[in-house]
Amino acid sequence: MKQKTFKLRLDSPATYSIRLQGMMGKSWSNRMGGMAIEVSVEPGKAPVTILTGQLTDQTALWGVLNSAYDLGFPLLSVTCLNESANA
């Protein structure tokens, strides 16, 4: 059976993990596109906020990134979690 691979498009939903430096409260979830917010704190390192969730399209992704920028959170990474999934 032939497997289909996921092909990311600008107008399709995808699940992302976004890592930001700093501590963001969970109450900001609505402003961050409804993404789940977790904070990782390791001794001797700056705290990292991890946003995880599905966004409707690339425009929504840019909205989340712009909101994080406006709030002063440095961007560490953006990972599309769908890239190796089968469609």
Residue pairs with C-beta under 8 A, 6 or more apart in sequence:
3 86
4 86
4 87
5 86
5 87
6 82
6 83
6 84
6 85
6 86
6 87
7 87
8 14
8 80
8 82
8 83
10 57
10 58
10 59
11 57
11 58
12 57
13 54
13 55
13 56
13 57
14 54
14 55
14 61
14 80
14 81
14 82
15 52
15 53
15 54
15 55
15 80
15 81
15 82
16 35
16 51
16 52
16 53
16 54
16 55
16 61
16 78
16 79
16 80
16 81
17 50
17 51
17 52
17 77
17 78
17 79
17 81
18 35
18 50
18 51
18 52
18 64
18 65
18 68
18 75
18 77
18 78
18 79
19 48
19 49
19 50
19 51
19 75
19 76
19 77
19 78
20 48
20 49
20 50
20 51
20 68
20 73
20 74
20 75
20 76
21 46
21 47
21 48
21 49
21 73
21 74
21 76
22 46
22 47
22 48
22 49
22 72
22 73
22 74
23 39
23 41
23 47
23 49
24 32
24 37
24 39
24 49
24 51
24 71
24 73
25 37
26 37
28 37
28 71
29 35
29 36
29 37
31 67
32 51
32 64
32 67
32 68
33 53
33 55
33 60
33 63
33 64
34 53
35 51
35 52
35 53
35 55
35 64
36 51
36 52
36 53
37 49
37 50
37 51
38 49
38 50
38 52
39 47
39 48
39 49
39 50
40 47
40 48
40 49
40 50
41 47
41 48
48 76
49 73
51 64
51 68
52 81
55 61
55 64
61 78
65 75
65 78
68 75
69 75
